[in-house]
């Protein structure tokens, strides 16, 4: 059987090593997982209570139209309900956007060292995947380079989607308000190209010049917005992603997505989590304090790192990256190696609880001493 080149070239998505597997492999009683950018505090008590109340209805199919979920998001975001649809995490929505708007022979454009799912979903759809150089100093999207590649390649490559991860995973860098608005102004007449703002880590942002994406979705016809409930809201195990865009785009996505793609427990949890502002602030405070702790301690160890607007940070491994990863595993700390460049190895480390963060730093101190 002949398999397409795009499928043959794919590498499976690499997830963080499971806690149970790490315990078995190294005979550990305690393991700290700082590999998958999960909320270390878990879902809020209100969410757990709501899920428990919904359990008796598991014999019923979930609401395929998302009526109550759309109602909650509409009220929270200030957009009509027909501007929303939802997915099994934002990953499914990324996949659907490519399937709907990119026929074979067309292209997707993003930055190098951006969220790996963009490339996987693009190639799986047998669509050309293009990248532009990243701003090396700050490890973030360089929108001037994105526009240069678009201008040079679009005539022959038919670029239909541009993904902008803001903040970006795995680097933690961000595009500011002025940069994004300047880019969107240059792209506003490119009606055949949609700009997807991926804000999976939005709620962790502390930068004062971060763009107001809801205003941009209103102002520019070709801008859509994806967000997730997996990170700050602690619903990674339930998988709820949201897509905000003009109704004509949403309607097309709804034609293709599977019915019942977001289960009933996930819908219930998302509605409650969206409105639990007190818990949201607690998670944000934990994250900000954790990042500041990492900045201080990594500086003491003379490790090069990049300040982050997300719930993780990226640092350059001072020794062989795979060796550092394995040494940390043996000490019960799970992180993620990031092969972003051929000649260097980077590590992405999630922010955990104070105890988890201290365990990670202690392990690094032991290894590097």
N, C-alpha and C positions, 0 to 999 in steps of 0.2 A: 504494500500500500504506500502510495506517495503522500508524504506529509509536507505541508507548505514550509517554506524556509522560515517564515515568521514564527511558526509554532516550534520548529526544531531549535531555534535560537533562544527560546525562552528558558529562563531559570526559575524554578518555583520560588514563590515569595518565602523569604526566610523569617520565621517568627522567633521571638525570644524563647530561650530554653526554658522548659517548664520547671517549676519548683520541685515537684515530686521526682522528676527524672534526675535532677541535680542532687537531691538528697540520696537517692539510691546509688548513683554513680560514685559519689565521693564519701558516702557513709556519714552524712551530716544530719544533725538534728534541727538546725536552724539555717534557713536560706533567705536571702534578701534579693528580691527580683526588682532590678532597676533597668530593665531592658526594653519594655514595651510601652513606655509613656502612659502607664495606667494611673488612675487616681488612687493614691495610697490609703486614703480614708474610706474608700468604698462608696456605695450609694448612700444617700441620706436616710435617716430613720423613717421619714415620711414616705419615701419611695418603697422601702421594705414593707411598711404597713399597707400601702396601696396594693402591692403585688400579692400579699397574703390574702387580701380581701377578694382579689380577682381569681384566685386559684380555683374556686368552685365553678367557674365558667369555662374551664379549659376544654370542655366537650364542644364548645361553639367556635366556629371560625371567627377570626378577627375581622374588624371592619375594613373591607378592601378600599373604601372611599376615604378613610382617615377623617371622618367628619369631626369628631371631637379633637383630634390631634391638630387638624387644620384650624379649628376654632381657637385653640390655645396659642398656636404660633401666630395666627393672624392678629390676635389681641396683643401679643408680646412684641411683634415686629412692626405693626401698623400697616400691614398690606392686606388686600383682599384674600380670601381663602383660596381662590383659584390661581394664585401666584405660587402655591406650594405643592410639592409632592415629597414623598419620603422613600427611603431605601433601607435595605438590610446593611446598615452602616453607610457612610459616605462612599466607601469603595464600590458598592453596587451602583450608586448614582454616577460615579466616574465611568464605570463600564457602560452604563446605559447611554450616557451622553455621547460616548464614542460610537456605540452601535447605531444610534439614531442619526447623528449628524455627520458621520464620516464614512462615506461609501469607500470600498476598496479602490486604491489608486489615489486617495486623498491623504492628508497629513495632519498630525498633531504636533504642536510646538510647545516646548517648555524649557526650563533651564536644566543644565547638567546638575547633578547632585540634588535633584528635587525628589519628591515623594516617589518611591520606586513603583507604586501601583500605576502611575501614568504610563510608564513604558510597558509594563506587563499587559495591561488592558488594551493598549494600542496595538501591540504586536499580535495579541490573541485575536483581534478583530481584523488582522491582515491589513493594517493601515500603517503608512510610513510614520516613523517616530523621529522627530527632529529636536535637537537641543541647542541652546545657545550657551556661551561661556558664562559662568557665575562670577560675581564680584568677589575676587579672591581675598581682598583685605577684610571684608566683613562676612564672607560666606553667605551671601544672599543673592536673590535674583537681581540681575542687571537688566533693567527694562530697555535701556538703549541697545544692548546686544540682542535682546529679544526682537526689538523692532528692526534692527539691521538684518537679522536672519529672515524675518518675515518679508522684508522688502526685497531681499535677494532671491528668496526661494519661492515666494508665493505664486508667481506667474506659472511656474512649471510644476509645483508640488501641490497646489490647491489646498492650502492650510485652512482647515475648517474650525479647529479648536486651539486655543492657547490657554494652558493651565498656569495659574500663578498661585503658588502656595504661600500664604501670608498669615502668620509666620511659616517659614519653611521647615519641613522635616526632611532630613535629619540635622540641619545646621543651626536652626534656631534664629536665623537672621530674618529681617523683615524689610518690606518696601514701604517707604513713608508716603504720606498724603500727597505731597507735591509731585513725587516721582510717578505715582500711580495715576494721578489726574492728568499729568502731562502725556503719559502713554495712552490713556484712554481717549484723550482729545485727538491724538494722531490716528487712532484706530476707529473713531466713531463712524466714519463713512464706509468702513469695510463690512458691509452688511452680510457678507457670506462667511464671516469669521466671528465665532463667539468667544468671548473672554470669560473664563471660568475662574472666579476668585474662590480659592479653597481655604477656608478659615477654621480648620479643625481645632486650632489652638487659640482662637481669638480671646477667650475669657481669661487667659493667663497674661495677656499683653499689659504692660505698664507704660509703654512709650507714649508720650503726649502727642506725637506727630503721626500716630497710626491713622490710616484712612478710615473714614466713616462709610463702610461698604454699602449700607442700606441706602444712603443717599445716592451712591453711584449706580446701584441697580435701577433706581428711579430715573436717573439722569441719562443713562446710556442704554439704548435699545438692545445692544449686543452683549450686555454684561449679565451673567448669572452668578449665584452665590451658593456654595455648598458649606454646610456645617455638620457637626456630629455631636451626639450625646455621649460618646464613648470616653471622652477625656475628663473635662472638669466635672461633668455630671456623674461620672462613675458608672456608666451603663455599658461598658465594653462587652460584657457577656451577653447583653440583650440585642445589641446592634441596631441603632437607630441613627440614620443620617437624614438631613433635610436638604432640599433643593429649592431655592427661591429664584423665580424668573418670570418673565412675561407669560401670560396664559397660553399663548400660541406655542411656546416651547414646552411648557409643562404638559400640555395636552398630548403632545407627541411622545414625551417620555412615558406618560401613563398608558399609551397604546402598547408599549413594548414591555414594560415591567410585568413581572409575574403577579397574579392576584395573591393576596394574603402574604406579600413579601415581608411585611413587618408584623410580627406576632402580637397577640393581644396583651401579653404581659409587658412587652416592650412599649406598646402604645400607652398603656396605663402609666408605666413608670416615667415615660418621657414627659407626659403632661404634668405630673407632679413635680418632677425634677426641674422643669423649665421655670416653675414659679416658686421654688424653694430658695429665695434670695439669701436668706440668712446662712444656709449651708454653703451656697456658692461663695460667699465672702470668706467663710472659714477655710475652704479649699484654697482659695486665692492667697490668703495669708500664709498658709502652710507652704505653698509653692514659692512665694517671694522670699520667705525666710530661708528655705532650703537652697535656693539659687545663691543667695548672698553668702551662705555658709560655704558652698562649693567654691565660689569665687575666691574667698579668703584662703581656704585650705589648699586649693590647687596652686594658687600663687606661691604659697609657702614651699610647695614641692617643686616649684619652677616648671610647672606643666603649662604648655601653651593651650589656652582655651578661648572660646568665643562666647561672649555674653549672649543670653538667650531671652527671647520673648515668649517662650513656650514652657513646658514642664519637664524640660531636659536640657542638658548642655552637651556640646561637642568639644572634645579635647584631642590634641595630637599625642599619640602614645610616645612616651620618651624612650621606650624599648620596643622590640618587635611586638606588634599589636596582637598577634595570635597568642604569643607567649603571655602577654599581660592578661588577655582574656581568660586563658586557661588557669593562670595563677589566681585570678580573682574567683573563678569558679571553685577552685579547691578550698578557698576561704569562705565559700557560701555567698558570694556576691555575683549576681548575673547582670551583665551589661551587654551592649551590642557593638561588635566590631563593625566599622564602616569603611569599606575599601573605596574611598572617594578619589584617590589618586594612586597611580602605580608606584610611586617612590615613597609614599608615606602611608601610615595607618592611623586611622582615627577611631575613637571610641565615643559612642553616644551613651550617656548615663542619665537615666530618669531621676527626677526628684522624688524622694520617698518621704517617709516620716523622719523625724529628727533621729530616731534610733537607727533607721536604715541608712540615712546619710552618713552618720558617724561610723557605722560599720564599714561602709564603702571607703571612706577616707582612711580609716585605720588599716584596712587591707592594702590600699595603695601605699601607705607609709611603710608597711612591712615589706612589700615587694620591692620598692624602689630604694630601700635602705641597704 
